[in-house]
């Protein structure tokens, strides 16, 4: 796998994708977005550093699974699915765990909004639809919006514990990311969907976010939104590569990569195939990333972060 370099146009980016009999519509749209990132000033989203090193579930773990645990080095993540009251019936509804690309994108959006206005309280009733349209570069259909609403409901009700341990200290957050929200049950839908229209981040999470936010390129997130693994690899490389000492590349074995990114993928060959595809897509959006791979694993080289330090413009949400 070659060291990442800077593609200059859509065709060069497409050449970097895995060889198939046909380039899919998703791949071509992602390639166009990747080319645009080379020419367009970035709009910045943010992710908490803990969620750049650990991850939410890739897929729906099932209605009976209400707890999710992940550990990576000195970082721990534990998520408990929550409940919410249906205001029409007064009954409590068990929600699922947040999973897949959508809660990752939602969190990046909420984080950016909170940092931009320097407040944990965010109005999203209108702007979330605009955000979905902006990152996808096309108008979302009703099914896509309902899926985002479902995942935002799951994320809003979940209790999330994040812990980081070092030799000097340990910090831990035991809280909801969201501590207050309004619920809207659309009357036009056959299946009612929980929808927070006003979101208030917990003070514990907001304070930690201000200290541990990692800037990401919003267009890159949009271009990788079809692949949960690609989103996680991008978020992992963004704060990692510029910390690799110059002249001291860091090697990571396939077994360690599978432990971090291969949840639900059984055989190693199966994981390697999917990881190589996802990494190739990530490098199209992060062309300055220097990553080299072989049969043993991958090697990381010192590289600039995707967003220049202290350059944090955040896009104003629009309808």
C-alpha positions as CSV (number, residue, x, y, z in Angstrom):
1,X,0.0,0.0,0.0
2,X,1.7,3.2,-1.1
3,X,2.4,6.2,1.1
4,X,-0.5,8.7,0.8
5,X,0.1,11.5,-1.7
6,X,-2.0,14.3,-3.0
7,X,-4.4,13.5,-5.8
8,X,-5.3,16.4,-8.0
9,X,-8.6,15.5,-9.6
10,X,-11.5,13.1,-9.7
11,X,-9.8,10.6,-12.1
12,X,-6.7,10.4,-10.0
13,X,-8.8,9.8,-6.9
14,X,-10.8,7.1,-8.7
15,X,-7.6,5.4,-9.6
16,X,-6.8,5.1,-6.0
17,X,-10.0,3.2,-5.2
18,X,-10.0,-0.6,-5.2
19,X,-10.2,-2.1,-8.7
20,X,-13.7,-3.3,-9.5
21,X,-15.6,-4.0,-12.6
22,X,-17.7,-0.9,-12.1
23,X,-17.1,2.3,-10.1
24,X,-20.2,2.7,-7.9
25,X,-22.3,5.8,-7.7
26,X,-21.3,6.2,-4.1
27,X,-17.6,5.9,-5.0
28,X,-17.9,8.4,-7.8
29,X,-19.7,10.9,-5.6
30,X,-17.1,10.5,-2.9
31,X,-14.3,11.0,-5.4
32,X,-15.9,14.3,-6.6
33,X,-16.2,15.4,-3.0
34,X,-12.6,14.4,-2.2
35,X,-11.4,16.4,-5.2
36,X,-13.4,19.4,-4.0
37,X,-11.7,19.3,-0.6
38,X,-8.4,20.1,-2.3
39,X,-9.8,23.3,-3.7
40,X,-12.4,24.4,-1.0
41,X,-11.6,26.0,2.3
42,X,-12.6,23.5,5.0
43,X,-15.8,23.7,7.1
44,X,-14.9,22.3,10.5
45,X,-16.6,19.7,12.5
46,X,-15.3,18.3,15.8
47,X,-15.2,15.0,17.5
48,X,-14.3,14.2,21.1
49,X,-10.8,12.7,21.3
50,X,-12.1,9.6,23.1
51,X,-14.4,8.8,20.1
52,X,-11.5,9.2,17.8
53,X,-9.7,6.3,19.5
54,X,-12.7,4.1,20.4
55,X,-16.0,3.7,18.5
56,X,-19.7,3.4,18.6
57,X,-21.2,0.1,17.2
58,X,-20.8,-0.3,13.5
59,X,-24.2,-2.0,13.0
60,X,-27.4,-2.5,15.0
61,X,-26.3,-4.8,17.8
62,X,-30.0,-5.9,18.2
63,X,-33.0,-4.9,20.3
64,X,-31.8,-7.0,23.3
65,X,-28.4,-5.4,23.5
66,X,-28.4,-2.3,25.7
67,X,-24.7,-2.0,26.7
68,X,-21.7,-1.4,24.5
69,X,-18.1,-1.5,25.8
70,X,-14.9,-0.6,23.9
71,X,-11.3,-0.2,25.2
72,X,-8.3,1.0,23.2
73,X,-5.1,1.4,25.2
74,X,-5.7,3.8,28.0
75,X,-9.1,4.8,26.6
76,X,-12.4,3.3,27.7
77,X,-15.9,3.8,26.4
78,X,-19.2,2.4,27.8
79,X,-22.6,3.2,26.4
80,X,-26.0,2.3,28.0
81,X,-29.1,2.6,25.9
82,X,-31.7,4.9,27.4
83,X,-35.4,5.3,27.6
84,X,-37.7,8.2,26.8
85,X,-41.3,9.0,27.7
86,X,-43.9,9.1,25.0
87,X,-45.8,12.3,25.8
88,X,-49.0,11.0,24.2
89,X,-49.3,7.8,26.2
90,X,-47.1,8.5,29.2
91,X,-45.3,5.2,28.6
92,X,-41.6,4.8,28.7
93,X,-40.0,3.7,25.4
94,X,-36.8,1.6,25.4
95,X,-34.5,3.0,22.7
96,X,-31.6,1.3,21.1
97,X,-27.9,1.9,21.1
98,X,-26.6,4.5,18.6
99,X,-24.9,2.8,15.7
100,X,-23.5,3.3,12.2
101,X,-22.4,6.5,10.5
102,X,-25.3,8.7,11.5
103,X,-24.6,9.2,15.2
104,X,-20.9,9.9,14.4
105,X,-22.0,12.6,11.9
106,X,-24.6,14.0,14.4
107,X,-22.0,14.2,17.2
108,X,-19.5,16.0,14.9
109,X,-22.3,18.5,14.1
110,X,-23.5,19.0,17.7
111,X,-19.9,19.4,18.8
112,X,-19.2,22.0,16.1
113,X,-22.3,24.0,16.9
114,X,-21.6,24.0,20.6
115,X,-18.0,25.1,20.1
116,X,-19.0,27.8,17.6
117,X,-21.5,29.5,19.9
118,X,-19.6,28.6,23.1
119,X,-22.7,27.2,24.6
120,X,-24.0,23.7,25.4
121,X,-27.5,24.5,24.2
122,X,-28.2,24.0,20.5
123,X,-31.3,24.4,18.4
124,X,-31.5,21.7,15.8
125,X,-35.1,21.4,14.7
126,X,-34.4,23.1,11.3
127,X,-30.6,23.0,11.0
128,X,-30.2,19.2,11.2
129,X,-32.0,18.8,7.9
130,X,-29.8,21.4,6.4
131,X,-26.8,19.7,7.8
132,X,-27.8,16.3,6.3
133,X,-28.3,17.9,2.9
134,X,-25.0,19.8,3.1
135,X,-22.8,16.8,3.9
136,X,-24.5,14.5,1.5
137,X,-24.5,17.1,-1.3
138,X,-28.1,16.1,-2.2
139,X,-31.5,16.5,-0.7
140,X,-32.2,13.7,1.8
141,X,-35.3,11.7,1.3
142,X,-37.8,10.9,4.0
143,X,-36.3,7.5,4.9
144,X,-32.9,9.1,5.4
145,X,-34.3,11.9,7.6
146,X,-36.2,9.3,9.7
147,X,-33.0,7.3,10.1
148,X,-31.1,10.4,11.3
149,X,-34.0,11.2,13.7
150,X,-33.9,7.7,15.1
151,X,-30.2,7.8,15.7
152,X,-30.4,11.2,17.3
153,X,-33.1,9.9,19.7
154,X,-30.9,6.9,20.6
155,X,-27.9,9.2,21.1
156,X,-29.9,11.7,23.2
157,X,-31.2,9.1,25.6
158,X,-28.0,7.0,26.0
159,X,-25.7,7.3,29.0
160,X,-22.1,7.5,27.9
161,X,-19.0,6.9,30.1
162,X,-15.6,8.0,28.8
163,X,-12.4,7.4,30.7
164,X,-8.8,8.2,30.0
165,X,-5.9,7.0,32.2
166,X,-2.3,8.3,32.2
167,X,0.6,8.0,34.6
168,X,-0.2,11.5,35.9
169,X,-4.0,11.5,36.1
170,X,-7.3,10.0,35.1
171,X,-10.4,11.7,33.9
172,X,-13.8,10.1,33.5
173,X,-17.2,11.4,32.4
174,X,-20.4,9.5,33.5
175,X,-23.2,11.3,31.9
176,X,-25.6,11.7,29.0
177,X,-24.1,13.7,26.2
178,X,-27.5,15.3,26.0
179,X,-29.2,16.3,29.2
180,X,-32.4,18.0,28.0
181,X,-34.4,17.8,24.8
182,X,-37.9,18.2,23.4
183,X,-39.6,15.2,21.7
184,X,-41.6,15.5,18.6
185,X,-43.7,12.6,17.4
186,X,-44.6,13.3,13.7
187,X,-48.2,12.6,13.0
188,X,-47.7,12.0,9.3
189,X,-45.4,9.0,9.8
190,X,-46.8,5.5,10.3
191,X,-44.0,4.8,12.7
192,X,-43.5,7.6,15.2
193,X,-39.9,8.7,15.6
194,X,-38.3,10.4,18.6
195,X,-36.9,13.8,17.6
196,X,-35.0,16.2,19.9
197,X,-35.6,19.7,18.5
198,X,-33.7,21.5,21.2
199,X,-30.6,19.8,22.5
200,X,-28.6,20.7,25.6
201,X,-25.2,19.1,26.0
202,X,-24.3,18.1,29.6
203,X,-21.9,20.5,31.2
204,X,-19.5,17.7,32.0
205,X,-19.4,16.6,28.3
206,X,-19.3,20.2,27.1
207,X,-16.4,21.1,29.4
208,X,-14.5,18.0,28.4
209,X,-15.2,18.7,24.7
210,X,-13.7,22.1,24.9
211,X,-10.4,20.5,26.2
212,X,-10.4,17.4,24.0
213,X,-12.1,18.4,20.7
214,X,-10.4,17.1,17.5
215,X,-11.1,19.2,14.3
216,X,-12.2,17.3,11.3
217,X,-13.1,18.4,7.7
218,X,-16.9,18.3,7.4
219,X,-16.7,17.6,3.6
220,X,-14.5,14.6,4.4
221,X,-17.1,13.3,6.8
222,X,-19.7,13.7,4.2
223,X,-17.7,11.9,1.6
224,X,-17.0,9.0,3.9
225,X,-20.5,8.9,5.4
226,X,-21.3,5.7,3.5
227,X,-18.7,3.8,5.5
228,X,-18.6,3.6,9.3
229,X,-15.1,2.1,9.2
230,X,-13.8,4.9,6.9
231,X,-15.2,7.5,9.3
232,X,-13.5,5.9,12.2
233,X,-10.2,5.5,10.4
234,X,-10.3,9.2,9.4
235,X,-11.1,10.3,13.0
236,X,-8.3,8.1,14.3
237,X,-5.6,9.4,11.9
238,X,-6.6,13.0,12.3
239,X,-5.1,13.5,15.8
240,X,-2.6,10.6,15.5
241,X,-0.4,11.3,12.6
242,X,0.9,14.7,13.6
243,X,2.0,13.2,16.9
244,X,4.2,10.6,15.3
245,X,7.8,11.7,15.9
246,X,9.6,12.8,12.8
247,X,12.0,10.1,11.7
248,X,10.4,7.6,14.0
249,X,7.5,5.9,12.1
250,X,5.1,3.8,14.1
251,X,4.2,0.3,13.0
252,X,0.7,-1.2,13.9
253,X,0.1,-4.9,13.3
254,X,-3.0,-6.3,11.6
255,X,-4.1,-8.0,14.8
256,X,-4.2,-4.6,16.6
257,X,-6.0,-3.0,13.7
258,X,-8.6,-5.7,13.7
259,X,-9.1,-5.3,17.4
260,X,-9.8,-1.6,17.0
261,X,-11.7,-1.5,13.6
262,X,-12.8,-5.1,12.9
263,X,-15.8,-5.4,15.2
264,X,-18.1,-8.0,13.6
265,X,-15.7,-9.0,10.9
266,X,-14.6,-12.6,11.5
267,X,-11.7,-13.8,9.4
268,X,-8.5,-11.7,9.2
269,X,-8.5,-11.7,5.4
270,X,-12.0,-10.4,5.4
271,X,-11.0,-7.6,7.7
272,X,-7.9,-6.7,5.7
273,X,-10.0,-6.4,2.5
274,X,-12.5,-4.0,4.1
275,X,-9.8,-2.0,5.9
276,X,-7.7,-1.5,2.7
277,X,-10.8,-0.2,0.9
278,X,-11.8,2.1,3.7
279,X,-8.2,3.4,4.2
280,X,-7.9,4.1,0.4
281,X,-11.1,6.2,0.6
282,X,-9.8,8.0,3.7
283,X,-6.5,8.9,2.0
284,X,-8.5,10.5,-0.9
285,X,-9.9,13.0,1.7
286,X,-6.7,13.3,3.7
287,X,-4.1,13.3,1.0
288,X,-1.3,14.6,3.2
289,X,-1.6,11.5,5.4
290,X,1.5,9.3,5.0
291,X,0.5,5.7,5.6
292,X,2.3,2.6,4.3
293,X,1.0,-1.0,4.4
294,X,2.3,-4.5,3.9
295,X,1.5,-8.0,4.8
296,X,2.4,-7.4,8.5
297,X,0.3,-4.2,9.1
298,X,0.6,-0.5,8.5
299,X,3.2,2.1,9.3
300,X,2.3,5.7,10.2
301,X,4.6,8.6,9.4
302,X,4.5,12.1,10.7
303,X,2.0,14.1,8.7
304,X,0.2,17.4,9.0
305,X,-3.3,17.2,10.5
306,X,-6.2,17.5,8.1
307,X,-7.2,20.9,9.6
308,X,-4.4,23.4,10.2
309,X,-3.9,24.1,13.9
310,X,-5.9,27.0,15.3
311,X,-7.9,27.2,12.0
312,X,-11.4,26.4,13.2
313,X,-14.0,28.1,11.0
314,X,-17.4,26.4,11.6
315,X,-20.2,26.4,9.0
316,X,-23.4,28.2,9.9
317,X,-26.3,25.8,9.7
318,X,-28.8,26.5,7.0
319,X,-32.1,25.1,5.9
